[in-house]
Amino acid sequence: MLARTELIKTNSNLKFAIGFILVANFWFAQEATGSFQKWDRNRDGALSKSELPNFEQFDRIDTDKDGVISREEAQVFFRFRESKPRLPDGARVKKDVSYAPEISKSNVRLKLDIYSVKGREGAPVCVYVHGGGWKIGDKSRVHEKAKYFLERGYVFLSVNYRLTPEVEFPGHAKDVTRALAWTQEHVSKHGGDPNHLILMGHSAGSHLVSFVALNTDMLKASGVVPESIRAVIANDTQVYDIPYYESLRPFGLGKTFSDIFGNEKGGWVAASPITYLGTREHVPAFLLICSSGAAGISHDQRLECAQHFANAIEEHGGSVTVSGFPTYTHEAVNKQLGVTGDPVTLAVSGFLKTSSQDSSL
């Protein structure tokens, strides 16, 4: 039986909202370019601490830890910069909690943020893993997600992980499992149920949560109980089965992915979530969201990759839904998640309701 697939189109109001997002992104890019040129006094194409002596976020923006902020890193900062997320009454946020002090207590990439509601106990926990091509991104960019999950009775965690070139794959995934191990040990102090985890990721984060949720050996090595992961929301990636994805591309895997996963098929297989389906006695429920496409892949190809993975999940006894949004950009499916009444949000709500009724959860 094929996984249930939904193709959802936007109405005119949502198209306007997506258009606004694209214009805003263009404006931020222009702002980043102008500011960068002004700050780069020696015109070497990079910003040093001597050029930004009082800039408190320098280390956070310098994602590759080479001691300077590149033009790309500055553009990412401006592009994804956002105001403090709106949260429901009674909500509290604890930021920059170190989840792997045995490696480094000061490394900003080994920290997470906790969103909770005072007085809540035994709540399901959503652990969110950001995207950014395994090279950029930050846990602060939760948009409407924290508010959405808190209003539905969850505790919400947003996780940073070390990025390439600081680590090579699977180092990113190992950091995520370390964050999950910390969550199982400590989240009850913040009102969460350590045995009821929902993993959610966007883009590269989708690959990571899918990979981690199915990799029983990696979970156990970090001290995570695999059965505690009840469901996975994978928001827009195509690398569930990397060799399969490569076969759809006329010019090979592409630099974005070969930089992370190498150029050998054996490495691609080892980095593919589909490889580890057989290691889980009980496969968690999956929601696979697909946008209009990105990184040289069309919506139909992205949908094909998701459906291929969904079929394998069902063959291993898991439940899965594939939701396609052919008029949403790769960024829009992320930013709209949590917006009241938005189709992406409705798809997530329906999935959570269905998966919570599954007797295996």
Helices and strands as residue ranges (DSSP letters): E 4-7, H 12-39, E 46-48, H 58-61, E 68-70, H 71-80, E 91-98, G 108-110, E 111-117, E 123-129, H 145-151, E 155-159, H 171-186, G 187-190, E 192-202, H 204-214, H 216-222, G 226-228, E 229-235, H 242-248, H 255-261, H 265-270, G 273-279, E 285-290, H 299-315, E 320-324, H 332-335, H 343-356
